[in-house]
Structure formats: structure tokens, C-alpha cells
């Protein structure tokens, strides 16, 4: 049975509609606070961070109100990358962490991601327990007036996060001599990312660092990588780095202007970690990972398994198999040696650590030839159309046409009203034919 409120990556939707209202966020705060407070009676602390959407000013107070009404103390951190929130949840020994964000979605969407005291995203089992509390009577969860929570603003969240990131590397680590183009998507990483790289000695050309509440992800960031491609060529940079709205994704660009997605970054990290004897087990990808990555890792004698799409599912499988590297083509990459969730800044540092010696991103980050892969995003009113007989029949026919020449994946987006149709094959004509067939049944 699917969750009522939670999708593949927290709760997300259009602001002032459905679940993304002040009223609902009060309930989310009260319910999640009640669940985590009951697990740890000796301390009641929640920390909250957010990205730069205007709606954060509406939703954060409602969330805080729900938490303190249930007796949870709250620290608010302001704009901070998602994994910064996860890291601080753990280091500050909080009961829980909440990130107010809609990640790579446009400004008019928002949502939240929940983290437990271990800095991990929640399992389906815990999400279901919280959903029951959301729908339960509010009066059962409200605290006695004597035990209401208190709220405090912490202004040094980004500094704490930067310090944790730096501590993962040798003290003499620096980026002097590197020119880097950085696109922060006008999002949560707009303060931390430029500051971190400049402190390490890099010459930084920063774009997407002027959020106004509406321009987050707007023709910038990891979903619009042509921005860094143009800037890298213009400023003759060694590399381009692009984050999404909450900075948990990373897409890169080499010095020649070629876009580097998550699969190529994972390939580079896997080979480097294996050589350094710090790769544990192998690599976890997803159903969307390119077959070229799978083939490359096989040739490198590195184990590779796929999970469902979503970095939460990648992490769950990493934990189950005791692997310490995994991620998605979209740029969600989890470095299990250092982090509990995707972190664009951390992955950037790990790549830049190797780039200092090579100075040629084109050689470092183009390790395999991807199998031609096309992804079509189809906007729909009802995502359940994917389960209709007409659509199922079309998918079955497309798979029969594709046969052993490639792969087809049709799935619902967990965060947007979209059906994603992916096909990969060396035969591009076959790809277009199969996608057209499925798209017609959905339209």
C-alpha cells in the first residue's frame, strides 16, 4: 500500500494546494515531533533548514508551531544544503532534522524531507507511522502549556557544515591553481559552496547565487547544465560544477564543455576508491543507471547492483549490502564513507581532490561510453494512468519490439505530475519508436 503523504523523497507539491499548506505543515510538525520525541524522552530537539523559496517563510513558521506545540524544542538554521542539515542533525544529537525544500522543482513547489537522529532519511515503515499520527486527533499530541517547546535561530549552520566537510580531507588539502565555475541554482548552497571552495584556495566564478524567492532552479542549476557549459568556455575554467535547489545533486562539466552526469562521476569515484582500497563491497545504482556504467564496473571487477529510483532506496540497499558508494544518473551520489545522503558539495570535493593532480576533467571524468539513452518526461493530470490497460499494453508491445537490443523503463515521478519514459539501445530508431508508442498511450 502506497504512502498517503510521503513520496520517493519526502513530501512535495504545489504551494497552498493539497499537502503544501500552513495547516498541513502544522500537522506534519506535530506528528513527526511526537514520533521522535517518544523515541528519546531525555531530549526533545528538532533542527530545521530550508532552501530559498519564498514559500519557506510561510511553511517554516507553521512547521515550527506544530513541533513546539508537541513539546519539541527547535533550532532554525535558514538556507543550508540538505546534507548539511543531515550532518548537523547527527553532530548536534538532535531527535530529528527537517529540510524544507522541493529540491530541483520550480519555485511554486515546496515540501519537506525528514531525517532521523542518525542523519538518515526515514524508512517506509517509519513514514507510515508518522502518517497515522498526521491523521490522528491533534488534541492527543498537544503538549501541556508548561512543556511547550522553545525556538532559537542559529546563524552559523553553514560554517558548522563547512567545517565538517573540511574535516573529511587532509589538513593540507587545497584547490590552489584551479579555476572553477560554480552554479548554485539560486538555492540552498548559494552561501556554503562558494565560501568553501574559496577558503580552499580555488578561483571561483559563481553564478546562481542571487536568490530572490522565485528564481531557484530557473534556467540554472543541475537541471539546466548548459549554463555551466557556456561559463566554463567563457572563463576558460578547469571544471564546472552545478547543484540543484537543495544542493544534494551534482552535475559537472569538463574543460571542453562536455556535460558530466552522475554515472560518469560514480565511475570515476569507484575506480579511485578501489585503487585506494576504500571501496567497500561495490556500487549501488538505480534502474535509470546507464548500461555503460554497469559494463565499465564489470570490466573493473567492481560489483554493481540496481535499486529503485530515489537516493533513499539507494542508501537502503547500500546499508543492506554494506556498500559505501552509490547514486543516480541525476547526480544524487552517496559517499557512505562520509555521508548518509546525497551531497553535491562533498562529491565535488572528492572529485576536485583528484582533479588537482590531473588538471584535465575531460580525462578524469569520461571513463566509459554511455549506451544511447533517451528520457521523455510526460506531464499528466493523473499518474495512475500508468496502470491503465491501454498503457500497460503499449509498454508490453514496446518491450517486445525492443527485445534484446536494449532496455525500457516506465515509471511515475515521485515528486512531480510526470510519467518518465526511458529507453536505451545502440539503435536510436528503435528508441524513438518505442517511446512514441508508449507516449501515445499516455497522451
Secondary structure, 3 states (H helix, E strand, C coil): CCCCCCECCEEEEECCCCCCCHHHHHHHHHHHHHHHHHHCCCCCEEEEEECCCCCHHHHHHHHHHHHHHCCCEEEEEEECCHHHHHHHHHHCCCCEEEEECCCCCCCCEEEEEEEECCCCECCHHHHHHHHHHHHCCHHHCCCCHHHCCCEEECCCHHHHHHHHHHCCCCCCCCCCCCEEEEECCCCCCCCHHHHHHHHCCCEEEEECCCCCCCCCCCCCCCCCCHHHHHHHHHHCCCEEEEECCCCCEEEEECCCCCEECHHHHHHHHHHHHHHCCCCCCEEEEECCCCHHHHHHHHHCCCEEEEECCCHHHHHHHHHHHCCCEEECCCCEEEECCCCCCCCHHHHHHHHHHHHHHHCCHHHHCCCCCCCCEEEEEEECCCHHHHHCHHHHHHHHHHHHHHHHHEEEEEEECCCCCEEEEEEEECCHHHHHHHHHHHHHHHC
